[in-house]
């Protein structure tokens, strides 16, 4: 019997687009009335958001007064969205601050900057030097990195910032005898565990609490315990996985694709290249650059445009050092060609970001005050939830937020769209609004690790050279574990009247 081969990520997204297109011929479109809510952030600043009014949903009607079903056309001229337009419209949607065009540009530019750094050979040479001088350092590195990245997700919503760290850490862990999956488990996964269990994330829990009408940062004690629990769980899981892979490298789902990183590392071993002053200067530039990125994000609110520019500066400075010290026989032209090569390596990941955004555009977008299929789905789920018992209703909220995250990956966007509907529903079914927020943040954060519509995930998989289908096959078991444990926390919140 012929072994089943997982389809390419592009093929999977295409069939999801087909399914979304079919939905537009079945589900009528509708919209909500909107109003502004004001809330106080954790820093004492006053913020306002435009959110849906509960119970204000209305179907869009056609000229005959019937519910409008707006089936997507195969082709749309004039910059409109059609079935066949989904790639271009997806890639060019948004702005420089987010999905899709902002993240596409960010992936390509950061990839190019790292292409220059990789060309110097400093990363591989540094890894070889570190491994040859240290023993069991990985047993310390894994838990420390996991906790730090989890804190980043919990405190300032670290997400896109994990992409360049993955570019650095994945080759290191492969060189240490692990695999690129271990690198993802050490970078992106902890940021999303921190994001999902945060007590102060300004982009998810703070927005959700603000628009739900409960004090921002309330319920912190329960959430801090939850963060510690899931972070420890993640550390143990990663250590067990890493130990298994190191013992039997061929057991890794990424063993074949990791050959790319192993060959680079083997070339350094074969040359027996010394870790000289030039290599050390490049590593110093990277360390100082990463520190600058973290400072900029935490203190100055830097985001995609600023972070991408910071990495361009790091790349150019590394290239200058590489030419001056003749690292890997670098010439000035190699700075340009290696930038281009680094960007080329991530073109596939960048395109996936746009394709995934195309799914949401096919369904009409995520604007609550425009007639869309997603608004109709949100209203239908809300109506069903209103007739359920408290505990079951809270659990279904968790399931709904997990599924809805496929379409609205942005934490603040999902909070602003769903929480004004879910918070009053929680009152009706006898669940505290704090539990409704809990269901949102767990559903939103955990599924970020698997949904192909997450631009950050697809970028990091591109860095690791792992197909989404391959990753999903591995990740589904971890998702089930997280979902089961998340359900326990949601249900305990119901029974303990968490408020």
Secondary structure, DSSP 8 states (H G I E B T S, - for coil): --------HHHHHHHHHHHHHHHTTTS--EE--EEEEEEE-TTS-EEEEEEE-TT--EE-B-TTSSB------S---TT---GGGHHHHHHT-S-TTSTTHHHHHHHHHHHHHHHHHHHTTHHHHHHHHHHHH-SSHHHHHHHHHHHHHHHHHHHH--STTHHHHHHHHHHHHHHTT--HHHHHHHTHHHHHHHHHT-SS-TTTHHHHHHHHTS-TTTTHHHHHHHHHHHHHHHHHHHHHHHHHHHH-GGGSTTTTTTHHHHHHHHHHHHHT----HHHHHHHHHHHHHHHHHHHIIIII---HHHHHHHHHHHHHHHHHHHHHTTGGG--HHHHHHHHHHHHHHTHHHHHHHHHHHHHHHHTT-S-TTS-BHHHHHHHHHHHHHTTS-HHHHHHHHHHHHHHHTTT---HHHHHHHHHHHHHHHHHHHT--HHHHHHHHHHHHHHHTTT-TT-HHHHHHHHHHT--HHHHHHHHHHHHHHHHHHHHHHHHHHHHTT--
